[in-house]
Amino acid sequence: MNSIRHKHALVLGVFLILSAAISAQPQLQPPAGIRLHYLVFSGRNDVPPPFATVDFIYGPGEGGKNYRWWQLEVRAKTNLAALPLFVLRALASADPLAEKQHPIKFARYQLRIPATGETYEYRDSNTGAALLPCWADFERNFLPHPASNTSWSGGAAGTCEFLGQLLSLAQKPIRSVEPWSSWGNVKRLDLNREILVGNDRNFKDSEGHRIATSKTNDYTYVPLTEDDYRTAIAAGMNMFEIEGNQEPWVRSEPVFYLREAAGVPALRYPADLYRANYLGPVMFVDEPAGMILDRDDRRRAGKFAADFSTLFEMRTRAAYLSTDYYGAWHLEAALRRQGVNFGDMRLTQTDYPTWDSYAEATYYEMKAGVSGLVQEGRYKTASFDHQVLADTGLKWHSTPLQELKFNFAMMRGGTRPFGKFWGTSIYGQCDPAIAPLALTTAYDMGARYFWFWTSDHAHHLPWNEQMSLARVLKEYAAKHPRPSIYSPQPKRDAVIAIPNGYFLSLRDFQWRADGDVERCEAGGKYRRVLIRALTAVQQCYERGEDFDITIDDGHRLTGYRRVIKIDDKNTR
């Protein structure tokens, strides 16, 4: 009897809380149940619109603070009885079709795709808030909004814009025939966008262990199966590059995925772009600095340090702001080739980093607009000390942790001024004893990306090692919660700021080759900066300081207790 009374009391309490939340809201306008029905006109002269009608239905308020539900239905046909291409439901702070526009905050974000029978709710696992798709200008492009010169009919905008097309109000606002009710069978996906763990392949090695590789001997690679994806997700991976036939195995899981527009099945436009765990086809911009510094002829061709650092920025930007394979408009170009009409909209994928060997290029690559840098991790401490000695004459006896902190300091210091992100990736050439430490140290220092390289001889990290390392990171993160990477960064002990145009590379530039006096003088300045900066690094090690390395280009060096400025002047 007591348990029954407790249940009745609990139900009554919940009812009173919900009633108070709803009654606390002012009278909603337009009232719940109002449907706006729009016909679609193409934003281009030569092709029909990609859908025929758009309906917007107002739902009830919930939770106070003017939050209310609304629903967006997009159909390929004018018949309202036809199944929509997709239905989007949101609990939001503002009405995208209101005459007076306000920024929209989403408390809930739900998506139904009738063709596949799927209904999802997407949430940020760290905050519990709604998680939205990653496209640039999502609110402006992917939600309808009134045209600037629209007329109004019964409180509804007569002319709107949506996905690059024009919407024209087909009739006065009417009350929806069906009463508003919560969706059933909604699968909630809690996604962690602050720790992205994965690789860029949809296959693995069949050997299951390391083999001796050579130019003619490589691993045997086989496609990942549904069971492989389950294993990887359980291990802690949450980011996958896939083919169309593998998509059903990951899109219903709390993980992110990347895929091209083509495939079997092909990407469904526009429905699939509303999936908050679909990131687009591009995972990274490939090696802007590596393509320069890994070539002897290119290292010897530059005369000044700024020749190289400027190229890091230019080549990053050229690849990023393009329709090419690594470009922000790659998906748009691919869908256009399939006949998709974007009208006057640009479909822009922006949230992806460079993947590069050289952490020292971070600051310059961030200037080009990418979201971060992931270093190709081939960490070997003895080799690192040998490079330091060869380039500077400094005799270091580094620990693995010191080698990692030096590299990570350049990425953290290079991304911080831009509010961008960084991370590490483990390659087959990385010392296996250092690999777990690289992941946990990067996590502790605030990294977002934790990747592994699959394919290409000795570069390849075997699948079983990837699974083992993913588990290490998953377990470590569970035991060591950290502040959000989106929150303001803490004040750190020190920052080493080197002159604009310079970078701390341990590659051999042969500054004295060919007898070029001017190049020789530039090389002398470069070496002075390198030695002074590395000496400062060593001093930070000795003082036990948490430090960053950044570029002194005039931006304010705030957030540090001590600023160590390096110059290239010859003081002798």
N, C-alpha and C positions, 0 to 999 in steps of 0.2 A: 504493500500500500504506500509506504514512504517513497519507494522508487517511482511509483505512478505520479504521486504528488510532485516529486522533483521534476519529472519530465514535463508535467503540465505547467509548472512554474517557469521552467526553462523556455518552453514554447511561448508562453505569455511574455516573458522578458524580451525575447528576440523580436516578437511582434511589436512590442512597445518601442523598441529601439528603432526598428525600420520605419514605424509610423512617424516617430519623431523626426527622423532624417528626411522623410518625404514631405511632411507637413511644414518643415522648417524652410522649404524652398518657396520662393514667390510663385505666383501663378505662371505656369510655363507657356511661352508663346514661341511658335505656334503650339496649340494643344497637342497632347499625345494622340497618336493615331492619324494625324494629317499626312497625306501622301502628295508629293509633288511629282508629276509625270512629265518628263522631257523627251523630245525627239532630238536626234543627233544629226548634225550637219558636218560634213568633212571640213577639216582645216586646210585641205589642199584641193586644188582644182581638178586634178587628173585622176583621183582614186576615190572610191567610196569610203565612208567612215568604217572603223574596225568593229563597231557595234551600232545598234539601231536605237535603243532607248535606255534612259537612265531614270531610275525612280529613287526618290529620297523620302524616307518615312521617319517621322518623329516619334520617339518612344517616351517612356516615363522618366521622371527624375529619380536620382538615387544618390544618397550619401551627402546631400547638402552641397553648399558652395556652388550652386547653379549647375552641377554636373547632371547630364541627362543622356539617355540612350538615343542614338539615331542609327538608321540602317540605309545602306547604299546597295541598290540592285542594278546590275548591268546585264542587258540582254542583247543577243545577236539579232532578234526579231522584234517587230513592233507589237506582237501579240503578248499581252501580259500573262497569258496562260503558259507561255513557253518558259522552260527552265532557264534561270539566269546563268550567265557565264560564271558569275560569282556573286556572293552576297557578303558585304562587309558590315559588321556591327561594331559600334564603338560607344563606350561610356566616356564622354568628353566634357570639357569645361566650356566649350564654345560651339556654336553652330557655324559650319563652314559656308552656309548659304545666307547668313544674316546680313542685313543691310550695313550694319556697323561691324566691321571685321575685328576679331581679337585673336591673339595667338591661342592655339589649341593645345591643351594638356590632356593626354589620354590616360584614363584610369584603367580601362579595359579595351582590348583589341581582339575581335573574333572574326574568323574567316570561314565561310562555307563555300565549297566548290561542288555543286550538284553532280557534275559529270563524273567525278571520282568518288562521290559519297563521303567526302571528308569534311569535318568541322573541327577547327582548332581555335584555341585561345593561346596567344603568345605573351609570355611574361619574362621580365628580367629577373633571373634567379637571385640576384644580389639585392635588389630593391623591392621586388614584388610588383613594380609598376608595369604598365603595358610596354611591350617591345614592338617597335615599328620596323618596317622594311628600311633598308639602308640607303635607298636612292636619294640623290641630292634633291633638295626642294620637294620633299615628299608631300607636305601639306599643300603646296601651291599646285603641283602637277597631278597628284594622285587623288585629290579630293576636289569635288566641284566647287567653284567659287563664282560669285556674281561678276559679270563683265562690268568694267568701269562705267559704261554708258547705258546700263540696263534700265528698262522701265520696271515698275513693280505692279503686281496684280494680286490683290488679296493678301498682301504681306509677303508674296513670293517673288523672287527675281525672275523676270521674263527671259533674260538672256544670261547664260553662264558659260564658263569655260571648264574643260575637263579633259585631261590626257591629250591636250593639243587640239581638241575638237570643240565645236560650238554646240551648246545645248539650248533648245528653245522650248519654253513652257507650252505644253500641248493643250492644257485645260486648267481651269481654276483649281486651286487646292481642294482636295476632296478628303473625306475621312475614309481610311482604309477599311475594307470589308472585314479583314481578319483582325481580331484583337491582339495586342502585343502580348507575347508570352516568351519566357526564357527558352533558349534552345536546349534540347536534350542531347545526350551523347557528344558533348564537347570534350575533346581531348586537350588538356592543358599542357603546353610545352614550356617548361622553365629553362631558359637559355642563359648561359654565362658568356657574355660578350667581353668579359675582362680577362679571361684566360682562354686563349685559342690554341688548341693542341691538335696537330695533324700533320699531313704531308700533302704533296700535290699530285699523287698518282692514285689510280684506281686498280693497281695491281701490287703484287708482292713477289718476293723470291720464293721458289719452291724448295730450295735446299733446307731452309730452317736454321741455318748456321752460316758462319763466315767461311769463305773459300779463298784460295789464292787466286787473285785476279791478275790479268795482264791485258795488253792491247787486244789480244785475240781470245781471251778467256773472261767471260762475264757470267753473272748469275743468270739463271733461268727464271723468267718472270711469268706469272699466271694471274688472271683476273681475280679480284676479290669477290668472294661469295657472300651470300646473306649472313652465313655464320661468322665469316671474317669480320663483317661490320659489327655484328653483335659483340664479338670478342673485343674489338677495338673500342667500342663505346663503353663497355664494362671496364676496360683498362683506363679510361679517362680521356680518350680522344673525342673531340667535339667539332671537328672541322674536316670535311671530306670533299675532294674533287672527284666527280663521278661522271659516268655516262648515263644516258637517258634510261636504259634498262635497269640500272642500279638505283634509280631515284626512289622508287617505292620503299626501299629498305632503310632509307635515312630520313626522308622528309617528314615522316610521322614520329620521329624521335627527337629528343631535346638536344639536337645538334645542328650546326650550320652546314650548308653544302654549296658547292659551286658546280655549275655545268654550263655547257654551250647551248645555244638556241636550237641547233640541229640535233638530231638523234631520234631514237625510237623509244617512246614517243617524243615528238618535238615539244619544245616549250610552249605552253598555252598562254597566248597573249590576249588580254592583259592579266588573266586570273593568277598565273603563277608568280607574277611580280608583286602580288600582295602577300605572299608568304614571307613572314618576317625572318624565317631561317634560311631563305635563299639569298645568297650574297651576290650573285651574278656569275660570270664566267672567269673573271680575272682574279687571281690570287695574289699576284705581285708583279712589280717591274723588275726585270732580270738584270742584275749586275751592272748598273751604270758606271761604277768605279772599277769593278773587276775587268770589264771589257777594255779598260785603259791600262790599269796597273799590272795586269797579268801578261801584257805584251811588252817584250824588251824594246822593240822598235818605237812603241808609243811612249814608253817611259823616257827614252832618250831624246824623243822629238821635242818635248816641252822645254822651254828655256827658264820659265819662272814657276814657282809653286802655284801662283794664281792661274797659270795656264791650265793646270790640272783641276784645281778646285772649281774653276768656272765651267770646265767641261763636265764635271760631276753633276752640277746643277742643270746645265743646258741639256745634257743627254737624258737626264731623268725627266725633265719637263717635256722634251720632244716625244718620249715614249708614252708618258702618262697622259698628256693632253692630245690624244690621237684616237683614231679608229682602228689602230693596229692591234696586234695580238695582246699587247700589254696596256692598251689604251682605255681611258675612262669611257669612251664611246664605242668600245668594241661590241658590246651587246646590241646597242642601237643599230650599228651598221649591219650586224648579222640578221637582226629581225627585219630591217628594211629589205635586205636581199630576199627574204621570205615573203615580202609583200605587205608587211605591217605599215600602216599609215600612222605616223606620229604627229601629223599636222605641224604646228609650230613649236612642239615640245622637244627638248633635248633630254634623252634618257641617259643619265650620267651616274656611273658607278665610281664612287670616290674613296671609299673606305678600304684601302689596301696599301701595303708598304712596298718598299724595295726589298729585294733579297740579294744581299751583297756580301762579299768576303771582307770588305774593309769598313770596320766600324768608324774609322777616322773620317770617312766621307759623310757621316750622318748629317751634320749641320747643313751642308751644301745641298744634299738631296732633299732635306725638309723644305728648303726654300723653294723647291720646284712644286710643292703642293701635296705630295704623297702623305699617307697617314702615319708612316713610321719606317723603321729599317729593321730587318732581321739579318743577323750576322750568320754567315756560313761558319759553323763551329768545327774547326779542325784543331782543337786545343791540345798542344803538346808543350809542356813547360820547358823542357830542355831545349827544344828548337826555338822557343820564344826567347830564352836568355841568349842563345847563340846569335839571333838576329839583333838583339839589343847591343851586344858586344861588337858585332860587325859594323853596325851603322853609327854607333856613338862612342865606342871604346869603354862604355860603362860595364862594369862587371857585376851583373845581377845574379842573385841566387834565389830566384822567385819560388814561392810556393804556388801550387795550382790555383789557390784562391786569389793570390795577387795577380796572376796572369788574367784571370777572369775579370777581376775588378777593374783592371786597366782598360780592357776592351769594353766592358759594360759602362764605365764612366764616360767614355766617348759617346756612346749611344744615348745614355740618360741625359748627359749634358747637352748633346746635340738636338734632342727632341724637346727638352723642357721649355725653351723659349717660344716654341710654336704650339705647345699643348698637344704634341703628338706622342706616339707610342713606339716601343722598341721590343726586341726579343732576340732569342738565340735559336739556332737549329743545330742538330747533331748530325754530323757526317760520319761515313765509315772510317775516315782518317783520324777522327778524334780519339784521343787516348780513352779507352773504355773506362779506366779508373776515374777519369775526370768528368765524364759525361753526366752522371747523376748530380755531381756537385755543380755543374754548369746550370742545370735546370733549377735546382733549389736556390742557388745564389741569385740567378736572374729573377726568380719569383720574389725573393726577399728584397731585391732592389727595385721592384715595381714593373717588371716586364709584362707585356701582354701576350706576346707570341712565343710559342714553344713548338718548334717544328722539327721534322726529320726528313732527311733526303733519301728518296727511293730511286734507284736506277744508276747506271753508268759506272760499272767496274768498281774500283776502290772507293769511289764517292758513296756508293750505296751502303746504307745502314740496314742490316738484315731485319726482317719483320719481327722476329722474336725479340730482338734487342729494342725495337721501337715499342713493343708492348710492355716490356719490362720497365723501360724508362718512363712511359706514360703512367704506369702504376706507381712508380716512385714519386712522381710529381703529384698525382692525385692524393696519395696518402699524406704527403708532406703538407700540401695545401689544406687538407682537412684538419690537420693538427696545428697549423700555424695560420690562422685567419689574418688577413691584412686589410688595411684601409682601401677604399675604392681608388682605382687608378684615375677616376674622373674627378676626385676631390682635389682640392689644392694640395700641392706637394709640400712635405714638411721642410722646415729649415735644416739645411745640411751644414756640415762642418766647414767645407772648403770647396771652392771652384778654381780650377786652373784655366785661365783664359789666354789663348794664344792669338797672335795677330790675325786679322782678317786676311784670307787668301791662303793661309798655311793649314797644314794637316799633319798628323803625327804618324806617318807611314814608315814602316821598317823595310820597305822595298829598296833595292839598289837602283838609283837613278843615274849613276855614273855622271855626276855633275861635271867632272873634270875631263870627260871624253871630248875628243875632237879639237881640243885647244881653244875653245870658245871662252874668251875672257869674261864676257858678261854672264854667260851661263855658269861659269866657275864661281863668280862672285855671288850669284843667286843661290848656288849650292852651299856656299859658306854660310849665308844667312839662314838657309833652311836647316843646316846641321846645328847651328847655334840654338835655334828655336827648339829643335828636337831634344838636344842635350839638356837645355834648361827646363823644358817641360818634364822630361823623364826624371830629372833630378828632383823636381818638385813632387812628382808622383812618389818617388822613394821616400821623401820626407813625410808625406801624408801617411804612407805605410807605417813609418817609424812612430808617428804620433798617434796612430790608431784612428785616423780621421776617415769619415765617410765623405768622399769627394766626387765631384763631376769634372769633366773636361769640356770646355765649350770654346766658341769663337768670339773674340772681342771685336765686334763690328759696330759698336756704338749702342747696342741694346743694353738696357739696364740690367746689371748683374745683381739681382736681388734674390733673397732666399738662402743666403749663405752667411755664416759667421765670419768667414775669412775669404778674401778675394786675392788670388795670386796671379798677377799679370806678368806675362812673358813678352819679351821683345826680341827683335832680331839685330839689335845694334851691336857693333864691335866695340867693346869697352876697353880694349887693351890699348 
